[in-house]
Amino acid sequence: MVKYKHVVTPEEEGLTIKQILKHNYRFSSRFYTKIKFQELLDLNGELAKGYWKPLPGDLIEIRLPEEKSDYEPEDIPVYPLYEDDDLLIINKQAGITVHPTKGHPFHTVANAVTKYMQDTGQTFKVRFANRIDMDTSGIVIIAKNANAQNHISSQMRSRHVDKRYLAIVCGNIEEDHFLIDAPIGRPYEGAIQREVLAEGGKEAKTEFTVLERFDDYTLVEAKLHTGRTHQIRVHLTHIGHPIAGDHLYGGDAPDLIQRQALHAAHIAFRHPMTEKILEVDAPLHEDMEHALALLRSSSAQAKSL
């Protein structure tokens, strides 16, 4: 399967194929190694070497072996926000895990995307570039090839990805804007919950902005500066404002919402091929929209009294 094509320009005359590829594509070193040892490089339809010097008008092609995952396709809705040859970014609904686990072997995003591939006539290996909790809704990035996944993962490790969440939290937060810089870890081996730890925790920073206040709740935006498990949930619980509906961290709000009111709403990163900033926003799902509508209605009634 031919994945990448490039016609050599007059300005590129005298350069090697590898130099031309490095100038036009942001492949990882791992991917260049794969191209070399799996002999995936062609020049004008014939197997080529990276040190060759093509002429203007020559066609450079990189072939990728067809890859696929072994997930069972399931008819689960997929809500695409952005898609091209390298990425599929979706708006995940709550109540569904990203990939199969012992506790949830089926009914996952991986199964849903496998069915989506069938419906759209595509074949690629499902590679998740990020993950969110089962009961968190919002942005999930699926990389369609290893090169795209490696690039996004690298940006995340170097903290060059802008990730923002929306959360409805219990109680009124007085500060309009604040940063929580508090290490997070398991309080004991095997614990599901995480806590802010005085010793032994991993660095965790979350920046919060209050967007709207209601009688007993607050809508906040959370910007992640690190990516620890349950980070937003733990930091908000630490300051006495657990997320509404978050049963694990004491934010039960059965009359408002049946799951944690947390939504991965925005992400921005450099596209693995174009190097241009790609920004994607995910609209709230119906249950959080409904919860906000209830709070706004209740707040308006209270003010009118």
Helices and strands as residue ranges (DSSP letters): E 2-7, G 10-12, H 17-24, H 29-37, E 41-43, E 46-47, E 59-63, E 80-83, E 87-92, H 109-120, E 127-128, E 137-143, H 146-157, E 162-170, E 177-181, E 184-185, E 195-196, E 205-213, E 217-224, H 231-238, G 247-249, E 262-270, E 277-281, H 286-304
